[in-house]
Amino acid sequence: MMRHLLLPRCGPLRHLSSPISLPRLAHYKAPTPPAPPTPPKPPKKPVSFTFHDETWEDPYSWMSNLSDKVAMRHMDVYMEQEEKYTEAFMSDTERLQSKLQSEMAFRMTPELSTPPIKFGPWLYYRRVEEGKQFPVLCRRLASLNEEFISNKSPSAGFDFVSGRRIEQKLIDYNQEAERFGGYAYEELSEISPDHRFIAYTMYDKDNDYFRLSVRDLNSGSILSKPQADRVSNLAWVKDGKALLYTVTNNNRRPYRIYCSMLGSDEEDVKLLEESDDDVYVNIRHTKDFRFVTVNKFSITTSKVFLINAADPLSGMTLVWECGGQAHCIVEHHQGFLYLFTDAAKEGQPVDYHYLLCSPVVVSSSPRNWESVFIDDPDLIIEDVDFNDTHMVFIVREGRKFRICSVALPLPRGKGAVYLKELNPRFLTLPKYVSQISPGPNYDYYSSIIRFTVSSPVMPDAVVDYDLSTGMWNIIQQKNMLHERTRILYGTTSSASSLANASISKGSGSTDEVNFKDDLLWNDLSEFYACENHDVSSYDGVLVPLTIVYSRKNKKENHSPGILHGHGAYGELLDKRWRGELKSLLDRGWVVAYADVRGGGGGGKKWHHDGRRTKKHNSIEDFISCAKFLIDKEIVQENKLAAWGYSAGGLLVASAINSCPDLFRAALLKVPFLDATNTLLYPILPLAPADYEEFGYPGDIEDFQAIRKYSPYDNIQKNALYPAVLISSSFNTRFGVWEAAKWAARVRECAVYDPKHPVLLNLTTDIVEENRYLQSKEAALEAAFLLKVIGS
């Protein structure tokens, strides 16, 4: 705001034309702006490597030498310098960060309780107590004082007969944090089928593994056995009287299965030990607790064995075997086994999953599996869930996700049929659904199945779908806009919106909501637009691109934007609505998502066309989407940022190496940047899936591809790189040394410009568990983008 110069009052203005004696103003000299901070320069200690007759030099190899105490002391000093440099560069954004954090923290307001999960006679849920950092696992009888039960506050109510609260506390994770040095991260938890025990694994930070405990739910005490370390899977047997668990070796390979009889003084029985270093083992119980499946898999073979849960020591029966590494899930329903897999058919690879069926009891060997459905390229089955009376499918038509159910048992004796012939019942969904995730549907005999619907323009909606009546309830969903006072807890429901008609090719069936249906969801498409585009990549392949922007605040031809990418492991790109992005959207930013090859949503071929020797396809797809945003003036030139997490960090960094002038900024979160060294000399153990994804260095073609795409090895010299903020931690899958090495090398090779810094932000290990830290990190990232790009 302009300030007015105040002069002494001296009568009418005309007198100002006469000479007036005023004190002479001293010559004003503007203060010199502070010099920009200087990035740290770590010492260079070149080490030469040779592989496949190729030799290269790594000047910062010492950063990953964790066994060298001197090197680690130097690393500590260097990390401290990096922190100070980041703080200095961002110091003029402190007020902005504070404002952003307030906005984001408000949107991250935690639910006081998770929606209760019905399992048998009990409702299980986690809730947060005031002033506590970690939640408490609780339960209550579903039949007791039902009028008090709500999804928002399941602990409400009082038993006037016994004079006690109707809630039972099972595990207080604040107390678990005291057991594990202030850190409470649970990976697995399984309630026994008789509801007497819970088996769970907690992360032991000091030893870097998960520790198994079994707690008596009546007394609250931890049993003396089993207590095991490095546990990776759990499965209850003998109706909760015994527990199977798998343990890993020092390289984190699951290789042993044990059986522990609860209440027995005998040592746990070892059921299996896999000696082949290339074979991994895992277990899971079928939903009816009748069987436990044992999966043994490697890159060359996949096998599934069956254990009778009533007699776990009676041995294992082989029920499925195929060549190559395949996804294999076996379920049981009324005497039949159902196998959901993507294994090759008659030696030919398939692009999608399919469902097979076989009786539990067979008279011939090998077991005969029959196809349940005829392959339908217009309706792809992405996932399957069961209960006692229905089978539920998450399906995809093109890029559109839907959910439907069919009654069980399926008709016998007709052979394979099209899914549409079984008259599937479809659930009406919002228009822009990016993912449907099955919920924790523990109760095999419940008619209600839970799932989560995700969308770029709608907060995640947790939905309970009653298969027997067709009714559905939104039981939890954040309301982002106060003026929209929709009731979201247990009362928003619809039966009339079900699409009961079977689908047929070319029919007008749709799962898109009309305006009346939209009122049932907390959909934000009234305020934020969502557009889908197909972008032609360098080889003519069409790459899906999703664009989100504020209808009110987008600036035509002048908007800044951020492009997200991942493209690995066949995983869907996370396009869920995120409250922290609202701060950018409301400041006129465009948020875009590139579904590049290597990711999910397009079948196995789409995944395989972006991995190993074809990894360059992912990178070219991402670059093509970035150019599309600029060429179509959706994002202003020189105002485009890129975002990548983990393997997505490799994608973004590689795209920057190819076209450093295409992006003005980038956010890399715990990125995979030093592919050559990590794959050749892994510091943290890698799984077969990692090598299948990024390549086997022992294979010369894979090795040459790795050398070409590895971000650390392909930094352009004398090029102006975008401003980059890298967030990493010492306890991440891709260690902080990868980020530190890449940052140091970019500064060494690229053109120095203080307005294009490479910053390294060291995050704490518990950001994901702490909403305050989440909002703080997100605010830092948004402030960085607003500073270097603007809005």
VOZA-660374 format. One record per residue (C-alpha): x, y, z. Coordinates in steps of 0.2 Angstrom, whole numbers, padded with zeros to 4 digits, always signed. Example, Ala and Ser with C-alpha at 12.3 -4.5 7.8 and 13.67 -1.06 7.14 Angstrom:
# VOZA-660374
+0062-0022+0039
+0068-0005+0036
//
This chain:
# VOZA-660374
+0000+0000+0000
+0007+0017-0005
+0010+0029+0010
+0006+0047+0009
+0019+0060+0013
+0013+0071+0027
+0017+0089+0026
+0013+0103+0039
-0003+0111+0037
+0000+0129+0029
-0017+0135+0023
-0024+0134+0005
-0015+0124-0008
-0011+0139-0018
+0001+0145-0005
+0012+0130-0010
+0017+0139-0026
+0027+0151-0016
+0044+0147-0011
+0044+0137+0005
+0060+0133+0014
+0060+0114+0017
+0074+0103+0025
+0085+0095+0011
+0082+0076+0010
+0098+0066+0012
+0102+0056-0004
+0093+0039-0002
+0103+0023-0006
+0093+0007-0008
+0101-0007+0003
+0111-0020-0006
+0101-0036-0007
+0110-0051+0002
+0120-0062-0009
+0112-0078-0013
+0118-0093-0003
+0132-0104-0010
+0128-0122-0012
+0140-0134-0003
+0154-0143-0012
+0157-0161-0005
+0175-0168-0008
+0178-0178-0023
+0186-0195-0021
+0185-0203-0038
+0183-0222-0039
+0184-0232-0055
+0172-0246-0059
+0173-0259-0074
+0159-0270-0080
+0155-0278-0097
+0172-0270-0103
+0165-0253-0099
+0174-0242-0086
+0167-0226-0078
+0172-0215-0063
+0162-0211-0048
+0168-0195-0039
+0155-0197-0025
+0155-0216-0022
+0161-0213-0004
+0144-0206+0001
+0137-0224+0000
+0151-0232+0009
+0141-0235+0025
+0155-0246+0033
+0168-0232+0032
+0167-0222+0048
+0177-0208+0041
+0167-0207+0026
+0151-0206+0037
+0158-0192+0047
+0161-0182+0031
+0143-0187+0026
+0136-0180+0042
+0145-0163+0039
+0140-0163+0021
+0121-0166+0026
+0122-0152+0039
+0129-0140+0025
+0114-0146+0014
+0102-0142+0027
+0109-0125+0030
+0109-0121+0011
+0091-0126+0009
+0086-0116+0024
+0095-0101+0018
+0087-0102+0000
+0070-0104+0008
+0072-0091+0022
+0062-0078+0013
+0047-0089+0011
+0044-0092+0030
+0028-0082+0030
+0022-0091+0015
+0026-0108+0022
+0017-0104+0038
+0002-0099+0028
+0002-0114+0017
+0005-0126+0032
-0010-0118+0040
-0021-0121+0024
-0014-0139+0022
-0015-0144+0041
-0033-0138+0041
-0037-0150+0026
-0028-0164+0034
-0038-0163+0050
-0038-0182+0055
-0053-0192+0057
-0055-0196+0076
-0059-0214+0071
-0057-0226+0056
-0074-0233+0051
-0078-0248+0061
-0075-0265+0052
-0087-0279+0056
-0079-0296+0059
-0090-0309+0067
-0099-0301+0082
-0087-0287+0084
-0084-0270+0077
-0065-0266+0076
-0058-0248+0073
-0044-0237+0077
-0046-0220+0086
-0035-0206+0091
-0036-0200+0109
-0034-0181+0113
-0015-0176+0115
-0009-0193+0109
+0002-0196+0094
-0003-0213+0090
-0020-0222+0089
-0028-0235+0099
-0035-0251+0092
-0052-0255+0100
-0068-0265+0097
-0086-0266+0103
-0100-0279+0101
-0110-0274+0086
-0126-0280+0095
-0124-0270+0111
-0133-0253+0111
-0133-0252+0092
-0142-0235+0093
-0126-0227+0099
-0115-0234+0085
-0110-0222+0071
-0096-0223+0058
-0089-0206+0064
-0088-0210+0083
-0090-0229+0086
-0084-0228+0104
-0100-0219+0109
-0112-0228+0121
-0113-0235+0139
-0118-0252+0145
-0131-0248+0159
-0133-0266+0164
-0114-0269+0168
-0110-0251+0172
-0095-0251+0160
-0091-0243+0144
-0095-0254+0129
-0078-0251+0121
-0063-0263+0124
-0046-0256+0121
-0035-0269+0112
-0018-0261+0108
-0012-0243+0113
+0001-0239+0100
+0007-0225+0111
+0013-0239+0123
+0020-0249+0108
+0030-0233+0104
+0038-0234+0122
+0043-0252+0118
+0051-0248+0101
+0060-0232+0105
+0047-0219+0102
+0042-0226+0085
+0026-0236+0082
+0024-0243+0064
+0014-0258+0062
+0015-0268+0046
+0004-0283+0049
-0011-0287+0061
-0022-0302+0060
-0037-0305+0072
-0039-0324+0076
-0055-0332+0069
-0061-0335+0087
-0057-0316+0092
-0046-0321+0107
-0030-0315+0100
-0021-0303+0088
-0005-0306+0080
+0004-0291+0074
+0022-0285+0069
+0030-0269+0074
+0045-0261+0066
+0061-0262+0077
+0070-0246+0071
+0086-0251+0080
+0087-0268+0071
+0078-0263+0055
+0066-0277+0055
+0048-0281+0060
+0045-0291+0077
+0030-0302+0079
+0020-0302+0095
+0003-0310+0100
-0008-0302+0112
-0022-0310+0122
-0037-0299+0119
-0046-0303+0135
-0032-0300+0147
-0022-0288+0136
-0005-0297+0140
+0007-0302+0127
+0010-0321+0125
+0027-0328+0129
+0027-0336+0112
+0027-0334+0097
+0039-0320+0098
+0050-0319+0082
+0060-0306+0072
+0060-0303+0053
+0042-0308+0051
+0034-0305+0034
+0018-0315+0034
+0005-0321+0046
-0010-0334+0044
-0021-0341+0058
-0025-0360+0058
-0034-0372+0069
-0048-0359+0072
-0036-0347+0081
-0027-0360+0091
-0011-0359+0081
-0002-0347+0070
+0009-0349+0054
+0022-0335+0050
+0036-0333+0038
+0053-0325+0042
+0066-0317+0031
+0085-0320+0030
+0097-0306+0032
+0094-0301+0014
+0075-0299+0018
+0071-0314+0008
+0056-0323+0015
+0062-0341+0016
+0055-0350+0031
+0038-0355+0038
+0034-0359+0056
+0019-0365+0065
+0017-0360+0083
+0004-0369+0094
-0003-0355+0106
-0002-0360+0125
+0011-0374+0121
+0029-0374+0128
+0035-0383+0113
+0046-0375+0101
+0038-0368+0085
+0038-0381+0071
+0047-0377+0055
+0036-0382+0040
+0047-0376+0026
+0064-0369+0023
+0068-0363+0005
+0087-0364+0002
+0087-0357-0016
+0092-0339-0014
+0081-0334-0030
+0065-0341-0022
+0053-0331-0011
+0039-0338+0000
+0023-0330+0007
+0007-0336+0015
-0011-0331+0017
-0027-0339+0023
-0042-0341+0012
-0056-0329+0018
-0066-0344+0026
-0050-0349+0036
-0052-0367+0029
-0035-0367+0020
-0018-0358+0020
-0010-0355+0003
+0009-0355+0001
+0016-0346-0013
+0034-0350-0019
+0040-0339-0033
+0055-0334-0043
+0059-0326-0060
+0058-0343-0068
+0043-0352-0059
+0028-0349-0048
+0020-0362-0037
+0005-0363-0025
+0003-0375-0011
-0012-0379+0000
-0011-0382+0019
-0027-0388+0028
-0030-0376+0042
-0038-0389+0053
-0022-0399+0052
-0007-0388+0048
+0006-0401+0052
-0001-0413+0039
+0009-0406+0025
+0007-0396+0009
-0002-0400-0007
+0004-0393-0024
-0011-0385-0033
-0004-0374-0046
+0013-0372-0055
+0018-0361-0070
+0033-0355-0078
+0039-0337-0075
+0035-0325-0061
+0016-0324-0060
+0003-0316-0049
-0007-0331-0041
-0021-0329-0028
-0031-0344-0023
-0048-0343-0014
-0060-0356-0008
-0079-0357-0009
-0090-0372-0005
-0078-0385-0011
-0070-0376-0026
-0054-0367-0027
-0053-0351-0038
-0036-0345-0045
-0034-0327-0050
-0018-0325-0061
-0009-0318-0075
+0001-0333-0079
+0004-0337-0097
-0009-0348-0106
-0002-0363-0116
+0015-0355-0116
+0009-0338-0123
+0010-0323-0112
-0007-0314-0108
-0010-0296-0105
-0023-0297-0091
-0028-0307-0076
-0041-0321-0078
-0050-0333-0066
-0049-0352-0065
-0058-0365-0055
-0055-0382-0049
-0063-0394-0036
-0053-0395-0019
-0054-0414-0020
-0047-0421-0037
-0044-0439-0042
-0032-0436-0056
-0015-0428-0056
-0010-0415-0062
-0025-0405-0056
-0036-0398-0070
-0041-0380-0069
-0055-0373-0080
-0058-0355-0086
-0073-0347-0077
-0075-0333-0090
-0071-0330-0109
-0058-0317-0112
-0067-0300-0116
-0055-0286-0121
-0069-0274-0118
-0071-0278-0100
-0055-0282-0091
-0056-0290-0073
-0043-0280-0063
-0047-0288-0046
-0059-0300-0037
-0066-0302-0019
-0077-0315-0012
-0090-0318+0002
-0101-0333+0005
-0114-0327-0007
-0106-0316-0020
-0091-0313-0030
-0086-0295-0033
-0076-0288-0048
-0067-0272-0051
-0067-0271-0069
-0060-0259-0082
-0068-0253-0099
-0054-0244-0108
-0047-0233-0094
-0064-0232-0085
-0065-0242-0068
-0081-0250-0062
-0087-0262-0049
-0100-0276-0050
-0106-0292-0042
-0113-0309-0047
-0121-0321-0036
-0113-0337-0030
-0112-0352-0033
-0108-0350-0052
-0118-0361-0064
-0109-0377-0067
-0107-0388-0082
-0108-0373-0095
-0090-0370-0097
-0083-0353-0098
-0095-0339-0101
-0094-0320-0103
-0096-0310-0087
-0111-0301-0095
-0120-0317-0096
-0121-0318-0077
-0131-0302-0076
-0118-0293-0065
-0125-0279-0054
-0115-0263-0057
-0114-0249-0044
-0116-0231-0050
-0100-0221-0047
-0094-0203-0049
-0088-0197-0067
-0069-0196-0064
-0064-0212-0055
-0046-0215-0056
-0045-0231-0044
-0056-0243-0034
-0047-0251-0020
-0054-0266-0010
-0056-0263+0008
-0052-0274+0023
-0066-0287+0020
-0062-0299+0034
-0079-0306+0037
-0083-0320+0024
-0101-0322+0030
-0105-0303+0029
-0116-0297+0015
-0107-0280+0015
-0091-0277+0006
-0081-0262+0008
-0070-0252-0005
-0063-0235-0008
-0067-0224-0023
-0053-0212-0028
-0054-0197-0041
-0043-0182-0045
-0058-0171-0041
-0066-0180-0026
-0059-0184-0009
-0057-0203-0006
-0074-0211-0002
-0075-0226+0009
-0091-0236+0003
-0100-0250+0011
-0110-0260-0002
-0123-0272+0004
-0123-0286-0009
-0140-0294-0003
-0150-0278-0005
-0140-0267-0017
-0139-0253-0005
-0123-0243-0003
-0117-0231+0010
-0103-0218+0010
-0096-0221+0027
-0081-0209+0027
-0076-0195+0016
-0068-0178+0019
-0079-0163+0015
-0066-0150+0008
-0079-0136+0006
-0088-0129+0021
-0102-0122+0011
-0106-0140+0005
-0114-0148+0021
-0117-0165+0015
-0120-0179+0028
-0106-0191+0025
-0106-0203+0039
-0118-0218+0038
-0133-0209+0030
-0128-0205+0012
-0135-0220+0002
-0144-0225-0013
-0152-0241-0020
-0160-0233-0035
-0144-0228-0043
-0139-0246-0046
-0137-0251-0064
-0144-0269-0064
-0144-0272-0083
-0131-0283-0090
-0118-0274-0101
-0115-0278-0119
-0103-0272-0132
-0108-0255-0138
-0122-0253-0126
-0126-0236-0118
-0122-0242-0100
-0113-0230-0090
-0107-0228-0072
-0107-0209-0073
-0118-0200-0061
-0131-0187-0065
-0133-0171-0055
-0145-0180-0043
-0133-0194-0040
-0118-0181-0038
-0127-0174-0022
-0123-0191-0014
-0104-0189-0016
-0093-0175-0010
-0088-0172-0028
-0078-0156-0032
-0080-0156-0051
-0092-0141-0050
-0076-0131-0044
-0062-0141-0052
-0061-0147-0070
-0054-0163-0075
-0049-0167-0093
-0043-0183-0101
-0031-0182-0116
-0022-0194-0127
-0005-0188-0131
+0005-0195-0145
+0022-0201-0139
+0038-0201-0150
+0033-0218-0158
+0015-0214-0160
+0009-0223-0145
-0005-0214-0136
-0002-0209-0118
-0016-0205-0106
-0014-0188-0098
-0026-0181-0085
-0027-0162-0081
-0035-0154-0066
-0037-0135-0063
-0048-0123-0054
-0063-0117-0065
-0062-0100-0056
-0043-0097-0055
-0035-0104-0070
-0026-0091-0081
-0028-0094-0099
-0011-0096-0107
-0002-0090-0092
-0005-0104-0079
+0010-0113-0070
+0008-0132-0069
+0015-0148-0062
+0016-0164-0070
+0016-0180-0060
+0023-0197-0066
+0028-0214-0060
+0029-0228-0073
+0035-0243-0064
+0030-0260-0057
+0014-0260-0067
+0007-0249-0053
-0007-0236-0056
-0002-0218-0055
-0009-0210-0039
-0021-0198-0046
-0031-0196-0030
-0037-0179-0024
-0024-0173-0012
-0029-0158+0000
-0011-0151-0001
-0013-0148-0020
-0028-0137-0017
-0016-0124-0012
-0009-0124-0029
-0025-0126-0039
-0033-0111-0030
-0017-0101-0035
-0020-0104-0053
-0010-0119-0055
-0013-0134-0067
-0010-0151-0060
-0007-0165-0073
-0004-0184-0072
+0005-0194-0086
+0001-0212-0086
+0017-0217-0095
+0022-0235-0100
+0029-0245-0086
+0014-0241-0075
-0003-0249-0073
-0020-0247-0081
-0016-0253-0098
-0012-0272-0095
+0004-0282-0094
+0010-0276-0111
+0009-0258-0106
+0019-0262-0090
+0032-0272-0100
+0034-0259-0113
+0041-0247-0100
+0054-0258-0091
+0071-0265-0093
+0078-0262-0110
+0062-0252-0114
+0063-0240-0100
+0067-0226-0112
+0048-0227-0117
+0043-0221-0100
+0054-0206-0101
+0049-0202-0119
+0031-0203-0114
+0034-0191-0100
+0043-0179-0111
+0029-0180-0124
+0016-0176-0111
+0026-0161-0104
+0028-0154-0122
+0009-0156-0125
+0005-0146-0110
+0016-0132-0116
+0012-0133-0135
-0007-0133-0131
-0004-0118-0120
-0012-0127-0105
+0004-0123-0095
+0014-0107-0099
+0032-0110-0106
+0045-0110-0093
+0032-0112-0079
+0031-0131-0079
+0037-0142-0064
+0039-0160-0063
+0035-0172-0048
+0041-0190-0045
+0041-0201-0030
+0053-0216-0028
+0054-0224-0046
+0045-0209-0052
+0060-0199-0047
+0070-0209-0059
+0058-0205-0073
+0058-0186-0069
+0077-0185-0067
+0080-0194-0083
+0067-0183-0092
+0077-0168-0085
+0093-0175-0092
+0086-0177-0109
+0077-0160-0109
+0084-0149-0095
+0076-0133-0103
+0058-0141-0103
+0055-0139-0085
+0057-0124-0073
+0057-0134-0057
+0056-0152-0050
+0051-0161-0034
+0059-0177-0031
+0054-0187-0016
+0065-0202-0010
+0070-0204-0028
+0079-0218-0037
+0094-0209-0045
+0109-0220-0045
+0103-0235-0055
+0119-0242-0061
+0127-0243-0044
+0112-0248-0035
+0108-0262-0046
+0126-0268-0048
+0131-0266-0029
+0115-0265-0019
+0118-0258-0001
+0100-0262+0004
+0093-0279-0003
+0084-0279-0019
+0069-0291-0024
+0068-0300-0040
+0054-0288-0045
+0067-0273-0044
+0078-0282-0057
+0063-0287-0068
+0058-0269-0068
+0075-0260-0070
+0086-0273-0078
+0099-0286-0073
+0116-0279-0074
+0123-0296-0079
+0113-0296-0095
+0123-0285-0107
+0108-0278-0115
+0100-0273-0099
+0116-0266-0093
+0118-0255-0108
+0100-0249-0106
+0103-0245-0087
+0119-0235-0092
+0108-0225-0104
+0094-0220-0093
+0103-0219-0076
+0100-0201-0070
+0116-0200-0060
+0127-0206-0075
+0119-0195-0089
+0119-0177-0082
+0122-0165-0096
+0137-0154-0095
+0136-0135-0097
+0117-0135-0097
+0105-0125-0087
+0095-0137-0076
+0079-0133-0067
+0077-0129-0049
+0076-0145-0040
+0070-0149-0022
+0075-0167-0017
+0067-0174-0001
+0075-0190+0006
+0080-0199+0022
+0092-0211+0029
+0079-0224+0032
+0072-0225+0014
+0072-0239+0001
+0084-0228-0010
+0096-0221+0003
+0099-0202+0005
+0116-0205-0003
+0108-0207-0020
+0100-0189-0018
+0116-0182-0012
+0127-0189-0026
+0115-0183-0039
+0114-0166-0032
+0133-0164-0030
+0135-0170-0048
+0122-0158-0056
+0130-0143-0047
+0147-0149-0054
+0142-0152-0072
+0127-0140-0075
+0128-0121-0077
+0127-0112-0061
+0112-0100-0058
+0107-0096-0040
+0089-0095-0046
+0090-0113-0052
+0096-0121-0036
+0097-0140-0032
+0091-0142-0014
+0092-0157-0003
+0078-0158+0011
+0081-0171+0024
+0065-0178+0031
+0061-0187+0047
+0057-0205+0047
+0040-0203+0054
+0032-0190+0042
+0019-0202+0036
+0013-0205+0054
+0013-0187+0059
+0000-0175+0050
+0009-0159+0057
+0025-0165+0048
+0015-0170+0033
+0008-0152+0031
+0025-0145+0035
+0034-0155+0021
+0020-0151+0009
+0021-0132+0013
+0039-0132+0010
+0037-0140-0007
+0023-0128-0012
+0033-0113-0006
+0048-0119-0016
+0037-0120-0032
+0029-0103-0029
+0046-0095-0026
+0055-0102-0042
+0039-0101-0053
+0026-0090-0046
+0007-0091-0047
//
